[in-house]
Amino acid sequence: MTQSVQHLPSNDASAQREEAQNTIEEARHKVELTDQTNLLPIKKLIFCYLGLGLCLLVSQLDTTITATSLSTISSAFNAGAIASWVPTAYLLTSTSTTPLLGRLSDIFGRKITLSVALAMLMLGNVTAGFSKSIIQVIIARGVAGVGGGAIRSLAQIIISDVVSLRDRGKYQAIIASISSIGIAVGPVIGGAIAQKAGWQWCFWFTVPVIVCAAPIINLVLPYRSIRGNIRDLYFISASTDLGQGGVTYPWSSTTIVGTLAGGFVTCVLFICWEWKGAVLPILPMYVFKYSTINGVYIVGMMSGMIRATIMYYLPQYFQVALGYTPIRAGSNNEQNGSLSGFGIWSISCGLLSTITPHTPYAVLVVYMLLSGVGSGQTLQTTTVAAQATVPRKDMAVVTAFRNFVRMLGEALGLAIGSALINNTLQRSMQDLSIPEQAVKEIIDKPILLSYPSSSNLSPDLITKILYDGYIRGFKNVFLVNASLSATAFFISFMLIHETDLDREDDSGTQREETKEALNDSIGDMEKGRMDQSAEKGVTHVIRGVAN
C-alpha cells in the first residue's frame, strides 16, 4: 500500500505533463492560416515582378553600398575597430528577425508585412544618414536590418505564392538576376558616393527607390483576407533565435565564453519550445525529418559565410593591398544547393587565396567571374529544393529559415574573417617588435598599410607587415572558404535529393484560379445582359410615356 502511495505523485505529474502536451497538440490543430497561394496570369505576374524586383534591388544595394563605403564611414567618425559593428548590427537584426517575419507574413499577409519591412528599411537609412556618432549609425543600421532581411525572404515567399513549383526555378532566376545587379553595381555606386558625395548618401541613396517600390507593391500584389491570430505565436521563440560571440575580446575571456555559452543555452531552449511548447511554431521541428531540408540549411549557412567574406573583405583587400580608390575597389567586386556551383566556388576560393599585389588584373577578373558563377548556381537551386520538399502550408517558414541560416552564416563569416585577418596581422607585427600603439592603429585602420608616409614606421617595415600579416591573413580567409565550398559540395551530394516539381496542390490551385476567372467572366457577361435588358426596358417605358 505504501509503495503504491509513493508512486502517486509521479503518476500525477506524468498525467499533468501528458494533459498539457495534449492541450498544446489540440491548440495546434485548431490554428488556421490562410492559404495565400494566388497563381497569377502572365500580365499581372510581370507587374508583380516589377515591384518585387525593386524591393529586392533596394535590399541588395543597401548591403553592398555600405560594404564598400565602410572605411570612409569609419574615418569620418574615427571609429576604429567599432566600425565593424555597422554591417554586423545589420546582419544580426536581419538574421534574428527573419524566421519571425516569415511566420508573421502567414498571419498578417504578405502585402502588409512587406510594406512594414520597406518602412523599417527607409526609417533606418534616413536615421543613419543624420547620425552624429558611430553608435547612432550602428543603431540605425540595426533598425534597417529588420526591414532588409524581411524583404529578401518575403520576395522568395511571394514568388512561391504566385508561381507554380514547376515554373518557380526560372522565375527565381529572374529575381536572382535582379539581386545580382544590386551586388554588381552596389560596390561601384558605394565607392563613387563615398568618394564624391559623402558617406550620408550611401544610406539616403536607397530612399527614392523605396518610395517608388512601395506604391507598386501595394497596387499589384494580390491581397486575400487572412485568418490567424498573433496570440498563437509565442514570442519566446523570437527572443532565442541567435547567440553571438565576437572578436573584440580574447576567446578565453569571460565575456566571450559567457556569450557563447548563453547562445548555446538559448538555442537549446528555442528548439525545446518550438518542439513541445509553441502553439504556432516559428519553425515546425518536423521539417527536419527531410534530409533535403537539413542539407539545404547546412550548405546555406556555409554559402552565407563565403559570400559575406567576399563581399566585405575583397574590396578592403583591393584598397589596402593594391592601393585602389573606393570607386575602383567597388568595380572589382563583381561576384554574384548545387554540385556544380559549390565545386566551381571551391576552386575559385582556392584561386583567390593565391592573389598578391602583383597578380595581373585580367587574372583577378577571371577568378572573380568563377566565384560569381559558383555563387549564382547555389542561391536559387537550394531555395527551390527546400520548397519542393515540404507541403505548401510550411513553404513560408521553410523559406524564411533558409534565409535565416544563410544570414547567420554571413554574420559568422564576418566574425571569422575578421579574427583570421586581425590575429595574423597582430602576430606578424608582434614578431617584428612593433610598438603596441602602432599595432592597434594598423589593426583599426589597415588602409594605413597603403600609405607608408602616414605612419611612423619605415616603408620596408610597412611592406613586410603588408605581406607577412595582412595578405597572409587574407589568404587564410579564402583557404577556409575553399574548404567550406568543398564540404558543401559533398553535403549537397549526400543530403539534397531530386524532387518532383509537379504538385497536386499547384494543379488544384490552378484549377480554382481558372474556375474563379471563368465565373467572373460569366458574371460579367450576365451583368452585361441584365444591363442591356434594363436599358431596353427603360427605353420602352419612356417611349410609352411619350406616346
Residue pairs with C-beta under 8 A, 6 or more apart in sequence:
21 276
24 276
24 277
24 279
27 232
27 279
28 279
28 280
31 228
31 232
31 279
31 280
32 227
32 228
33 106
33 107
33 226
33 227
33 228
33 393
34 106
34 109
34 224
34 225
34 226
34 227
34 228
35 392
35 393
36 106
36 109
36 110
36 161
36 224
36 226
37 161
37 392
37 505
37 509
38 161
38 162
38 222
38 224
38 513
39 162
39 163
39 164
39 506
39 509
39 510
39 513
40 48
40 162
40 163
40 222
44 220
44 222
45 162
45 163
45 171
47 216
47 219
47 220
48 158
48 162
48 220
48 221
48 222
49 171
49 174
49 175
50 216
50 220
51 213
51 216
51 217
51 219
51 220
51 221
52 155
52 158
52 159
52 175
52 217
53 174
53 175
53 178
54 209
54 212
54 213
54 216
55 114
55 118
55 151
55 154
55 155
55 213
55 217
56 151
56 152
56 155
56 175
56 178
56 179
56 182
57 178
57 179
57 181
57 182
57 209
58 118
58 121
58 151
58 182
58 206
58 209
58 210
58 213
59 121
59 148
59 151
59 152
59 182
60 179
60 181
60 182
60 183
60 186
61 182
61 185
61 186
61 189
61 205
61 206
61 209
62 121
62 125
62 144
62 148
62 206
63 87
63 90
63 148
63 182
63 186
63 311
64 182
64 183
64 186
64 187
64 190
64 311
64 333
65 186
65 187
65 189
65 190
65 193
65 202
65 205
65 206
66 73
66 86
66 87
66 90
66 141
66 190
66 202
66 203
67 87
67 186
67 187
67 190
67 311
67 312
67 315
67 333
68 186
68 187
68 188
68 190
68 191
68 194
68 315
68 326
68 329
68 330
68 333
69 190
69 191
69 193
69 194
69 199
69 202
69 326
70 83
70 84
70 86
70 87
70 312
70 316
71 316
71 319
71 326
71 447
72 194
72 195
72 199
72 202
72 326
73 79
73 83
73 86
73 134
73 137
73 194
73 199
73 202
74 80
74 83
74 134
74 445
75 445
76 199
77 83
77 133
77 134
77 137
79 134
80 444
80 445
81 248
81 443
81 444
82 134
82 138
83 134
84 414
84 418
85 138
86 134
86 137
86 138
86 141
87 141
87 312
87 414
88 411
88 414
88 415
89 138
89 139
89 141
89 142
89 145
90 141
90 142
90 144
90 145
90 148
91 145
91 308
91 407
91 410
91 411
91 414
92 142
92 145
92 242
92 244
92 411
93 142
93 143
93 145
93 146
93 149
94 145
94 146
94 148
94 149
94 150
94 407
95 149
95 241
95 242
95 404
95 407
95 408
95 410
95 411
96 238
96 241
96 242
97 145
97 146
97 149
97 150
97 238
97 241
98 149
98 150
98 153
98 400
98 401
98 403
98 404
98 407
99 237
99 238
99 241
99 282
99 283
99 397
99 400
99 401
99 404
100 237
100 238
100 241
100 282
101 113
101 117
101 146
101 149
101 150
101 153
101 154
101 400
102 153
102 154
102 157
102 282
102 396
102 397
102 399
102 400
102 401
103 233
103 280
103 281
103 282
103 396
103 397
103 400
104 113
104 230
104 233
105 113
105 114
105 154
105 157
105 396
105 400
106 228
106 396
106 397
107 226
107 228
107 229
107 230
107 232
107 233
108 226
108 228
108 230
109 223
109 224
109 226
110 154
110 157
110 158
110 161
110 221
111 217
111 218
111 221
111 222
111 223
113 150
113 154
114 150
114 151
114 154
114 158
114 217
114 221
115 214
115 217
115 218
116 147
116 150
117 146
117 147
117 148
117 150
117 151
117 154
118 147
118 151
118 210
118 213
118 214
118 217
119 147
119 214
120 143
120 144
120 146
120 147
120 150
121 144
121 146
121 147
121 148
121 151
121 206
121 210
122 147
122 206
122 207
122 210
122 211
123 143
123 144
123 147
124 140
124 141
124 142
124 143
124 144
124 145
124 146
124 147
125 140
125 144
125 203
125 204
125 206
125 207
126 203
126 204
126 207
127 136
127 139
127 140
127 143
128 136
128 137
128 140
128 141
128 144
128 203
129 200
129 201
129 203
129 204
130 200
131 137
131 140
140 203
144 203
149 403
149 407
152 403
153 399
153 400
153 403
153 404
155 175
156 172
156 175
156 383
156 399
156 403
157 395
157 396
157 399
157 400
158 221
159 168
159 171
159 172
159 175
160 168
160 387
160 395
160 396
160 399
161 222
162 222
163 171
164 503
164 506
164 509
164 510
165 384
165 387
165 388
165 501
165 502
165 503
165 506
166 501
166 502
166 503
166 506
168 384
168 387
168 501
169 380
169 381
169 384
169 501
172 380
172 383
172 384
173 380
175 380
176 376
176 379
176 380
179 379
180 336
180 372
180 376
183 311
183 334
183 335
183 336
184 334
184 336
186 330
187 315
187 329
187 330
187 331
187 333
188 327
188 330
188 331
189 205
189 330
190 202
190 326
190 330
191 315
191 325
191 326
191 327
191 328
191 329
191 330
191 331
192 326
192 327
192 330
193 199
193 201
193 202
193 205
194 202
194 326
195 325
195 326
195 327
228 280
232 279
232 280
233 278
233 279
233 280
233 282
234 273
234 277
234 278
234 279
234 280
236 269
236 273
236 277
236 278
237 270
237 273
237 274
237 278
237 281
237 282
238 282
239 266
240 266
240 267
240 269
240 270
240 273
241 270
241 404
242 263
242 408
243 259
243 260
243 262
243 263
243 264
243 265
243 266
243 267
244 259
244 263
244 411
244 415
245 256
245 259
245 260
245 263
245 415
246 255
246 256
246 259
246 415
247 415
247 418
247 419
247 422
249 255
249 256
250 256
251 257
271 285
274 281
274 282
274 283
274 284
274 285
275 281
275 285
281 397
282 397
283 397
283 401
284 394
284 397
287 293
287 390
287 394
287 397
287 398
288 294
290 389
290 390
291 495
291 496
291 497
292 385
292 386
292 389
292 495
292 496
292 497
292 499
293 386
293 389
293 390
293 398
294 495
295 337
295 491
295 492
295 494
295 495
295 496
296 337
296 382
296 383
296 385
296 386
296 402
296 496
297 401
297 402
297 405
298 405
298 488
298 491
298 495
299 337
299 342
299 378
299 382
299 488
299 491
299 492
299 496
300 337
300 382
300 402
300 403
300 405
300 406
300 409
301 405
301 406
301 408
301 409
301 412
302 409
302 484
302 485
302 487
302 488
302 491
303 342
303 345
303 375
303 378
303 379
303 382
303 406
303 409
303 488
304 405
304 406
304 407
304 408
304 409
304 410
304 412
304 413
305 409
305 410
305 412
305 413
305 416
305 481
305 484
306 345
306 349
306 375
306 413
306 481
306 484
306 485
307 335
307 375
307 406
307 409
307 410
307 413
308 409
308 410
308 411
308 413
308 414
308 417
309 413
309 414
309 416
309 417
309 477
309 478
309 481
310 333
310 335
310 352
310 371
310 375
310 481
311 333
311 335
312 414
312 417
313 417
313 421
313 474
313 477
314 332
314 333
314 335
314 352
314 368
315 326
315 329
315 330
315 332
315 333
316 329
316 446
317 474
318 324
318 328
318 329
318 332
318 333
319 325
319 326
319 329
319 447
319 450
320 446
320 447
320 449
320 450
320 466
320 470
321 356
321 357
321 449
321 450
321 466
321 470
321 471
321 474
322 357
323 450
324 332
332 364
332 365
332 368
333 368
334 368
334 369
334 372
335 368
335 371
335 372
335 375
336 371
336 372
336 373
336 375
336 376
336 379
337 378
337 381
337 382
337 385
337 488
337 491
337 492
337 496
338 377
338 378
338 381
338 382
338 492
339 489
339 492
339 493
340 374
340 377
341 373
341 374
341 375
341 376
341 377
341 378
341 381
342 374
342 378
342 485
342 486
342 488
342 489
342 492
343 374
343 485
343 489
344 370
344 373
344 374
344 377
345 371
345 374
345 375
345 378
345 485
345 488
346 374
346 482
346 485
346 486
346 488
346 489
347 370
347 374
347 482
348 367
348 368
348 370
348 371
348 373
348 374
349 371
349 478
349 479
349 481
349 482
349 484
349 485
350 478
350 479
350 482
351 367
351 370
352 367
352 368
352 371
352 478
352 481
353 474
353 475
353 476
353 477
353 478
353 479
353 481
353 482
354 475
355 363
355 364
355 367
356 471
357 466
357 471
374 485
378 488
382 402
382 496
383 399
383 402
384 501
385 496
385 499
386 398
386 399
386 402
387 395
387 398
387 399
388 499
388 500
388 501
388 503
389 398
389 499
390 398
391 505
392 503
392 505
416 477
416 480
417 477
420 473
420 476
420 477
420 480
421 446
421 470
421 473
421 474
421 476
421 477
422 443
422 473
423 473
424 469
424 470
424 472
424 473
424 476
425 442
425 443
425 446
425 465
425 469
425 470
425 473
426 439
426 443
426 469
427 469
428 464
428 465
428 468
428 469
428 472
429 438
429 439
429 442
429 465
429 469
430 439
431 468
432 461
432 464
432 465
434 442
434 457
434 461
434 465
438 455
438 456
438 457
441 448
441 455
442 448
442 449
442 455
442 465
446 470
448 454
448 455
449 462
449 465
449 466
449 470
452 458
452 459
452 462
452 463
455 462
457 465
